[in-house]
Amino acid sequence: MASDEIPAAAPGPDASSSATPVAQDSNDSQNNADRSQNRNGKRGGRGRERGNDKPGAQGKRKHGGFGSAKGPVPDKREQVRNNRDAKRRKVIDEEVGGKSFMSIEFTPDEIKAEDRRPKRKVAVLIGYAGTGYHGIQINHKEKTIEGDIFAAFVAAGAISKANADDPKKSSLVRCARTDKGVHAAGNVLSLKLIVEDEDIVEKINSHLPEQIRIWGIQRTVNAFSCYQSCDSRWYEYLMPSYSLLPPQPQSFLGKKILESAKEKGVLEEHLERLDDVTGFWDEVEKNDIEPILARLSPEVRAEVLRKLQDSNDKELAEDGQPVKNDQEEASKDATADKDVEMSDAAEPQPEKPAEEAKPVEETPQEPKPEKELSPVDAAVRDIKAAYVAAKRRYRISPARIERLQQALNLYLGTHNYHNYTVMKSFKDASAKRHIKSFEANTTPIQIGDTEWLSLKVHGQSFMMHQIRKMVAMAVMVVRCGAPLDLIKESYGPRRISIPKAPGLGLMLERPMFTEYNKRAAGFDKEPIDFSKYEDQIIKFKDEHIYRRMFEVEEKENSFHLFFNQVDNFRTDYFLWVTAGGVDASHERSDRTERVPKALEAELGDEADGVVEDGT
């Protein structure tokens, strides 16, 4: 039986009289209507009053049938509420040890003592730096942007104590969902708040950390949903200009690109596309690397070169991990401390709430002396640092920015982005997205030793990882001297493994509500517009978003590590950038095919990246 079928009721004593319809004349119909009219003038079906003439019986439904529970049955709304409360309680008690980032509970006496005040449907304009947070979406287990904002609403009296245990009671909806560590200069929440106090925004902000701000609260129509009413979204992506440098010639990908260009007879065309960076790595070798090698003994120099070659040409084993040789294992202890430091740096750790910090009594111990590096390991460290420093000194040419812009222009319009997200096939209609503009700022900015580029994209909606993969695709094509038409090919049915650029550089600039704002005036409501807070937002971006991006990159070399990983693993996943095109790269048979473990973060097929708008 299909799930939507309703089983027929068993025939009762009068079943024979009702099995066949009996025609009635107009007088019979009128008599039936008269009988259905009750004493209060209300119309109802025949027999609707039966059993409801007893005190307290009106409006209650009883259990029926043999073996059923006794007593009245809760109405549908009460059942839903009870089920939701039971599920929430189970999660809090069993999965988070009784402590939730999503539910704030008060005693019945505290709830009863609070004055009841009216709630209004509002749009809350917010901005935040996502560092230390597990994204915006509130949940029981992790520290999130919405979790802190919801707690501030309760503390400021904008949400009553009776509704503090469940955000759904306030109809909380977010416009765009951002993931772990991602920032937003402007985002919108819609929900029902108590907004009688004139200084409610200041009150809420007083309960928030400086990296989260409420820009304003605006009354909306009751049916308003910031998610449904959003027409489009603006994002900004910041990256060091050295991201557009070609792979080092001695890297696996660098070698494959040159070999393929020679084999296909297109070396001259390939070099023309890289003419503004020709000789960059030769200069680095001559001026930065050779002086380090020159002061080493022949034996140490040979070992250093061997280790550098191994790190630049890593083979993946069957489990997807880099293959280690005997010498690497032997020197593992000498570099263990540094490896741990780099591993921690590659993934920014969330800031734990202050209340979680517990003093630990430990016996005072003398600090461990730092391990002295061998001459080989010290030289390898110095050489790697010299490569990073050389990258940071790079200053991009106008011609290179123009080529990047040409690549970004190929995203304009409506295309199939199944290769730019997860769990989407070519035939999935939802993989088609419309991009209104994608612009690279022609004036880079310099912060410290590093030059930065700003890219801004405006689209109707974005899928998981889409923006980061769009950035990575355009950058890979430009830095590797590949034909721009590769981007067009990526819209076809052929599956291409596109890495996702670091989440560090992504920021939601603001959502747009063009159509709603046109109608708002007719409802005597203000338009949802961030421009009135522009001065505050600019200051906030400079102090809390851009600064964090620059500091993290300076400390952790996030973009250097990303491209170094992509360039130096011996795999055919990214060989579509060579002259062999997409046919030279590995095509995964389906979405469930296992990704090499060492490339999981780069390919981004696990669902831990940016969900730019939650669609």
C-alpha positions in Angstrom: 0.0 0.0 0.0 1.4 3.4 -0.9 2.4 5.7 1.9 -0.3 8.3 1.0 -3.2 5.8 0.9 -5.7 5.8 3.7 -7.2 2.4 4.7 -11.0 2.1 4.5 -12.9 2.0 7.8 -14.5 -1.2 8.8 -18.2 -1.2 8.0 -20.4 -0.5 11.1 -24.0 -1.5 11.9 -25.4 1.1 9.5 -23.0 0.3 6.7 -25.7 -1.1 4.5 -27.7 2.1 4.6 -24.8 4.2 3.7 -23.1 2.0 1.2 -25.2 3.2 -1.7 -25.9 7.0 -2.1 -29.6 7.9 -1.8 -31.0 10.8 -3.8 -32.7 13.5 -1.7 -35.2 16.2 -2.7 -34.8 19.8 -1.8 -37.0 19.5 1.3 -34.8 16.7 2.7 -31.7 18.8 2.1 -33.2 21.8 3.9 -34.2 19.6 6.9 -30.7 18.2 7.1 -29.3 21.8 7.1 -31.8 22.8 9.8 -30.8 19.9 12.0 -27.1 20.8 11.6 -27.8 24.3 13.0 -26.9 24.3 16.7 -28.3 26.5 19.4 -25.6 29.1 19.1 -26.2 29.7 15.4 -23.1 27.7 14.4 -23.4 25.3 11.5 -22.0 21.8 11.8 -22.2 18.3 10.5 -24.9 15.9 11.5 -24.1 14.5 15.0 -21.2 16.9 15.5 -22.7 17.9 18.9 -22.9 14.3 20.1 -20.8 13.8 23.2 -19.8 17.4 23.3 -22.6 18.6 25.6 -20.7 17.6 28.7 -18.7 20.3 30.5 -15.1 20.4 29.4 -15.6 18.0 26.5 -15.7 20.7 23.8 -12.6 20.8 21.6 -11.0 17.6 23.0 -10.5 14.5 21.0 -10.6 11.1 22.7 -8.6 8.0 22.0 -10.6 5.3 20.2 -10.4 1.7 19.5 -9.6 -1.4 21.5 -6.4 -1.2 23.6 -5.9 2.5 23.0 -4.6 4.9 25.7 -7.2 6.6 27.9 -7.8 10.3 28.2 -7.7 13.2 25.8 -5.3 13.4 22.8 -3.1 16.5 22.5 -3.8 18.6 19.4 -1.5 18.5 16.4 0.5 21.6 17.4 1.0 20.4 20.9 2.2 17.0 19.6 4.8 18.6 17.3 6.0 20.8 20.2 6.2 17.9 22.6 8.1 15.8 20.0 10.5 18.6 19.3 11.1 19.2 23.0 11.8 15.5 23.6 14.3 15.3 20.7 16.1 18.5 21.9 16.3 17.2 25.5 17.7 13.9 24.2 20.5 15.6 22.3 21.3 17.9 25.2 21.4 15.1 27.7 23.0 12.3 25.7 25.3 14.1 23.2 26.5 17.3 24.8 26.5 16.3 28.4 23.7 18.6 29.4 25.3 21.8 28.1 24.0 23.2 24.8 25.1 26.2 22.7 21.6 26.4 21.3 19.2 26.1 24.3 19.2 28.5 27.3 16.9 27.2 30.0 15.3 29.0 32.9 13.3 27.7 35.9 9.5 27.8 35.8 9.6 30.5 38.5 11.9 32.7 36.4 9.7 32.3 33.4 6.5 33.1 35.4 8.0 36.2 36.9 8.9 37.8 33.6 6.4 40.3 32.0 4.9 39.2 28.8 5.8 41.6 25.9 4.8 41.5 22.3 7.1 40.1 19.6 7.6 41.7 16.2 8.9 40.2 13.0 12.2 41.9 12.2 15.3 41.7 10.0 18.5 41.9 12.0 21.5 43.2 10.0 24.7 41.6 11.3 28.5 41.4 10.6 31.1 39.0 12.0 34.6 37.7 11.8 34.3 33.9 11.7 37.7 33.1 13.3 37.2 30.7 16.2 33.6 29.8 15.2 32.1 26.7 13.6 30.2 28.7 11.1 27.0 30.8 11.5 24.4 28.0 11.9 23.4 27.4 15.5 23.6 23.9 16.9 23.8 22.2 20.3 27.4 21.0 20.1 29.6 23.8 18.8 30.3 27.5 19.3 28.6 29.4 16.4 27.9 32.9 15.4 24.1 32.4 15.8 24.7 30.8 19.1 26.4 33.9 20.5 23.8 36.2 18.9 20.9 34.2 20.3 22.4 34.3 23.8 22.8 38.0 23.4 19.1 38.4 22.3 18.1 36.6 25.5 20.4 38.5 27.8 19.2 41.8 26.3 15.5 40.9 26.8 14.8 40.7 23.0 13.8 37.1 23.4 11.8 36.0 26.5 12.9 33.4 28.9 10.0 31.3 27.9 11.4 31.1 24.3 15.1 30.9 25.2 15.3 27.1 25.1 14.6 26.8 21.4 15.4 29.3 18.5 12.5 27.8 16.5 10.1 29.5 18.9 11.3 32.8 17.6 11.2 31.6 13.9 15.0 32.2 13.4 16.1 32.1 9.8 19.4 33.1 8.3 19.9 34.7 4.8 23.2 33.1 3.9 25.0 30.3 5.7 28.8 30.6 6.1 30.9 27.8 7.4 33.8 27.5 9.8 36.2 30.5 9.9 34.4 32.4 7.2 33.6 36.1 7.7 30.6 38.3 6.8 30.6 42.1 6.6 26.9 41.9 6.1 24.4 39.1 6.7 20.7 39.1 7.8 18.7 37.1 10.3 14.9 37.2 10.3 12.9 36.3 13.4 10.4 37.5 16.0 12.0 39.8 18.6 10.9 42.1 21.5 12.0 45.5 20.2 10.2 48.0 22.4 13.4 49.4 23.9 14.9 52.2 21.8 18.4 51.2 22.7 17.9 47.5 22.0 20.7 47.3 19.4 23.2 48.8 21.9 21.9 46.4 24.6 22.4 43.3 22.3 25.9 44.5 21.2 26.9 44.9 24.9 26.5 41.1 25.3 28.5 40.2 22.1 32.3 40.0 21.5 33.8 42.7 19.4 34.1 40.4 16.4 30.3 40.1 16.1 28.2 43.3 15.6 24.5 44.0 15.1 24.3 46.9 12.6 20.5 47.5 12.9 17.1 46.0 13.5 14.2 46.8 11.1 10.5 45.9 11.3 9.3 43.8 8.4 6.0 42.3 7.2 5.0 39.3 9.1 5.5 36.9 6.2 9.1 38.1 5.7 11.8 35.4 5.4 15.3 36.7 4.8 16.3 33.5 3.0 13.3 33.5 0.6 13.3 37.3 0.0 17.0 37.5 -0.9 17.5 38.2 -4.6 21.3 37.8 -4.8 24.5 37.9 -2.8 27.9 39.7 -3.0 31.1 37.9 -1.9 34.6 39.1 -1.7 37.7 36.8 -2.0 41.1 38.1 -0.9 44.3 36.2 -1.9 48.0 37.0 -2.1 49.1 37.9 -5.6 51.8 35.2 -5.4 48.9 32.7 -5.8 49.2 33.5 -9.6 52.9 32.5 -9.8 53.5 29.3 -11.9 54.4 26.1 -10.2 58.1 25.7 -9.4 59.8 23.9 -12.4 61.1 21.1 -10.2 57.6 20.4 -8.7 55.6 17.4 -10.1 53.0 19.6 -11.7 55.6 22.0 -13.1 57.4 19.2 -14.8 54.2 17.7 -16.2 53.1 21.1 -17.6 56.4 21.5 -19.6 56.6 17.9 -20.7 53.0 18.0 -22.0 53.5 21.4 -23.8 56.6 19.9 -25.6 54.9 16.7 -26.4 51.8 18.5 -27.9 53.9 21.0 -29.8 52.5 24.0 -28.0 55.5 25.1 -25.9 55.7 28.5 -27.6 52.1 29.3 -27.0 52.4 28.1 -23.4 55.4 30.3 -22.7 53.7 33.3 -24.2 50.9 33.0 -21.7 53.5 33.2 -18.9 55.8 35.8 -20.4 55.3 38.3 -17.5 56.7 35.7 -15.0 59.3 34.1 -17.2 62.5 33.7 -15.3 61.0 34.4 -11.8 62.0 31.0 -10.4 65.4 31.2 -12.1 66.1 34.5 -10.3 65.0 33.0 -6.9 67.4 30.0 -7.4 70.3 32.3 -8.3 69.8 35.0 -5.7 68.2 33.2 -2.7 68.8 29.4 -2.9 72.3 29.1 -4.3 73.9 31.3 -1.6 72.5 28.9 1.1 73.7 25.8 -0.8 77.1 27.4 -1.4 78.0 27.4 2.3 77.3 23.7 2.7 79.8 20.9 2.5 79.4 18.6 -0.6 77.9 15.8 1.5 75.4 18.0 3.2 74.5 19.8 0.0 73.8 16.5 -1.8 71.5 15.3 1.1 69.7 18.7 1.2 69.0 18.5 -2.6 67.8 14.9 -2.2 65.3 15.9 0.5 64.1 18.9 -1.4 63.5 16.7 -4.5 61.6 14.1 -2.4 59.4 16.9 -1.0 58.7 18.2 -4.5 57.7 14.8 -5.9 55.5 12.9 -3.5 53.9 9.7 -4.6 50.6 8.7 -3.2 50.2 5.2 -1.7 47.1 3.1 -2.0 45.7 4.7 1.2 46.2 8.1 -0.4 49.1 9.1 1.9 52.5 10.3 0.7 55.0 7.4 0.3 57.9 7.8 2.8 61.3 6.5 2.1 63.8 5.2 4.6 65.7 8.5 4.9 62.5 10.4 5.6 61.7 8.0 8.4 65.2 8.3 9.8 65.0 12.1 10.0 61.4 12.1 11.3 62.5 12.7 14.9 64.6 15.7 13.9 61.7 17.5 12.4 58.8 16.2 14.5 58.4 19.5 16.4 58.2 21.5 13.3 55.8 19.1 11.6 53.4 19.4 14.6 53.5 23.1 14.4 52.7 23.2 10.7 49.9 20.7 11.1 48.3 22.8 13.7 48.7 25.9 11.6 47.1 24.4 8.5 43.7 24.2 10.3 42.8 27.2 12.5 41.5 25.9 15.8 38.2 27.2 17.3 38.4 29.5 20.2 36.9 27.7 23.2 34.4 29.7 25.3 35.8 31.1 28.5 33.5 29.0 30.7 35.0 25.8 29.2 38.5 26.6 30.4 39.3 24.7 33.6 42.4 25.1 35.7 44.6 22.0 35.6 46.9 21.3 38.5 50.2 20.1 37.2 53.5 19.5 38.8 55.9 22.3 37.6 58.3 20.9 35.0 61.4 22.4 33.5 60.9 23.5 29.9 62.2 21.0 27.4 65.2 22.2 25.6 64.7 22.7 21.9 66.1 20.0 19.7 69.1 21.2 17.7 68.5 20.6 14.0 71.1 18.7 12.0 72.9 20.7 9.3 70.8 19.1 6.7 67.5 19.9 8.3 68.6 23.5 9.2 69.5 24.1 5.5 66.2 22.6 4.3 64.3 24.9 6.7 66.2 27.9 5.5 65.6 27.1 1.8 61.9 26.6 2.3 61.7 29.9 4.2 63.6 31.6 1.3 61.0 30.3 -1.2 58.2 31.7 0.9 59.9 35.1 1.3 60.5 35.3 -2.4 56.9 34.6 -3.1 55.9 37.4 -0.8 58.2 39.9 -2.6 56.4 39.2 -5.9 54.4 42.1 -7.3 51.8 41.2 -9.9 51.8 42.8 -13.4 48.7 44.5 -15.0 48.9 41.9 -17.7 48.5 39.1 -15.2 45.5 40.7 -13.6 44.0 41.2 -17.0 44.4 37.5 -17.8 42.8 36.6 -14.5 39.9 38.9 -15.4 39.5 37.2 -18.7 39.2 33.9 -16.9 36.6 35.3 -14.4 34.5 36.7 -17.3 33.8 33.2 -18.4 31.7 32.6 -15.3 29.2 35.3 -16.3 25.7 34.2 -17.1 24.0 30.8 -16.3 26.2 27.7 -16.4 26.2 24.2 -15.0 28.5 24.1 -11.9 28.2 20.4 -11.0 32.1 20.3 -11.0 32.2 23.1 -8.5 30.3 21.6 -5.6 29.5 18.3 -3.9 26.8 15.7 -4.6 25.6 17.2 -7.8 25.4 15.5 -11.2 25.5 17.1 -14.6 21.8 16.3 -15.0 20.8 17.9 -11.7 18.9 21.1 -12.6 19.9 22.7 -9.3 23.6 22.7 -10.4 22.8 25.6 -12.8 23.6 29.0 -11.2 23.6 32.5 -12.5 26.6 34.8 -12.0 25.9 38.6 -12.5 29.5 39.8 -12.2 33.0 38.7 -11.1 35.6 41.4 -10.9 39.3 41.5 -9.9 40.4 44.9 -8.5 43.1 46.2 -10.7 44.8 48.0 -7.8 46.4 45.4 -5.4 47.0 46.4 -1.8 50.2 45.7 0.2 50.0 44.5 3.8 53.4 43.9 5.3 55.6 42.0 2.8 52.6 40.6 0.9 50.6 42.0 -1.9 46.9 41.1 -1.9 44.2 40.9 -4.7 40.5 41.5 -4.1 37.9 39.5 -6.2 34.2 40.3 -5.9 31.5 38.0 -7.2 27.8 38.8 -7.4 25.4 35.9 -8.0 21.8 34.8 -7.3 22.9 31.9 -5.1 25.9 29.7 -4.6 26.3 26.0 -3.7 28.7 24.4 -1.2 32.4 25.2 -2.1 31.3 26.9 -5.4 33.0 30.3 -4.9 36.2 28.7 -3.6 36.4 26.3 -6.5 35.6 29.0 -9.0 38.5 31.0 -7.6 40.8 28.0 -7.7 39.9 27.1 -11.3 40.5 30.6 -12.6 43.8 30.8 -10.7 45.0 27.4 -11.7 44.3 28.2 -15.4 46.2 31.5 -15.2 49.2 30.3 -13.1 49.7 27.2 -15.2 49.5 28.9 -18.5 46.5 26.8 -19.6 43.9 27.8 -22.2 41.0 29.7 -20.7 38.6 27.5 -22.6 39.2 24.9 -19.9 36.7 26.8 -17.8 34.0 26.4 -20.5 34.8 22.7 -20.6 34.2 22.4 -16.9 30.5 23.1 -17.5 30.1 19.9 -19.5 29.3 16.4 -18.3 33.0 15.4 -17.9 33.9 15.3 -14.2 36.9 17.4 -13.3 38.6 17.4 -9.9 38.8 21.1 -9.0 40.6 22.1 -5.7 38.9 24.5 -3.4 40.9 27.7 -2.5 41.5 28.4 1.2 38.5 29.5 3.1 40.6 32.1 4.9 40.1 34.6 2.0 36.3 34.3 1.7 33.9 37.0 3.0 30.2 37.5 2.5 30.0 41.2 1.6 26.2 41.5 1.8 22.9 40.0 0.6 20.5 42.0 -1.6 16.8 42.4 -1.2 15.9 44.4 -4.3 12.4 43.1 -5.0 11.4 43.1 -1.3 12.6 46.7 -0.9 10.4 47.8 -3.8 7.3 46.4 -2.0 8.4 47.5 1.5 7.3 51.1 1.0 3.7 50.0 0.2 3.6 48.2 3.6 5.1 51.3 5.3 8.3 49.4 6.1 11.9 50.5 5.7 14.0 48.8 2.9 16.7 46.4 4.0 19.8 48.4 3.2 23.3 48.2 4.6 24.5 51.5 3.1 23.3 53.5 6.2 25.9 51.6 8.2 28.7 51.8 5.6 31.1 53.7 7.8 30.8 51.3 10.7 31.1 48.3 8.3 34.3 49.6 6.7 35.9 50.2 10.0 34.8 46.7 11.2 36.2 45.0 8.1 39.6 46.7 8.5 39.9 46.0 12.2 38.3 42.5 12.5 38.1 40.8 9.1 41.0 42.0 6.9 43.4 42.1 9.8 42.6 38.6 10.8 43.1 37.4 7.2 46.4 39.1 6.9 47.7 37.9 10.3 46.7 34.3 9.7 48.3 34.2 6.3 51.5 35.8 7.6 51.7 33.3 10.4 50.5 30.1 8.8 51.3 30.6 5.0 47.9 29.2 4.2 48.0 30.0 0.5 51.6 28.8 0.1 50.7 25.5 1.7 47.6 25.1 -0.4 49.4 25.5 -3.8 52.4 23.6 -2.6 50.2 20.6 -1.8 48.4 20.8 -5.2 51.7 21.2 -7.1 53.8 18.5 -5.4 51.7 15.3 -5.2 52.3 12.8 -8.0 48.7 12.4 -9.0 46.8 12.9 -12.2 43.8 14.6 -10.6 44.9 18.1 -11.6 46.6 17.3 -15.0 43.7 19.0 -16.8 45.9 22.2 -16.6 48.5 20.6 -18.9 48.4 20.7 -22.7 46.7 17.3 -22.6 43.6 19.0 -21.2 40.8 17.2 -19.3 41.6 13.9 -21.0 45.0 13.8 -19.2 43.3 14.0 -15.8 41.7 11.4 -13.7 37.9 11.2 -14.0 36.3 9.7 -10.9 33.7 7.1 -11.8 31.1 8.5 -9.4 30.8 10.8 -6.4 31.3 7.9 -3.9 34.8 7.1 -5.3 37.4 7.4 -2.6 39.5 10.6 -2.8 43.2 10.2 -1.9 43.4 11.1 1.8 46.2 13.5 1.3 44.1 15.5 -1.2 40.8 15.5 0.7 41.2 19.1 1.9 42.2 20.4 -1.5 39.4 18.6 -3.4 36.9 19.6 -0.8 34.5 16.7 -1.4 33.9 16.3 2.3 31.0 18.6 3.5 33.1 20.8 5.8 33.7 23.8 3.6 31.8 27.0 2.9 28.1 26.7 2.3 27.9 30.2 0.8 24.1 30.5 1.0 22.8 27.2 2.1 21.1 26.3 -1.1 
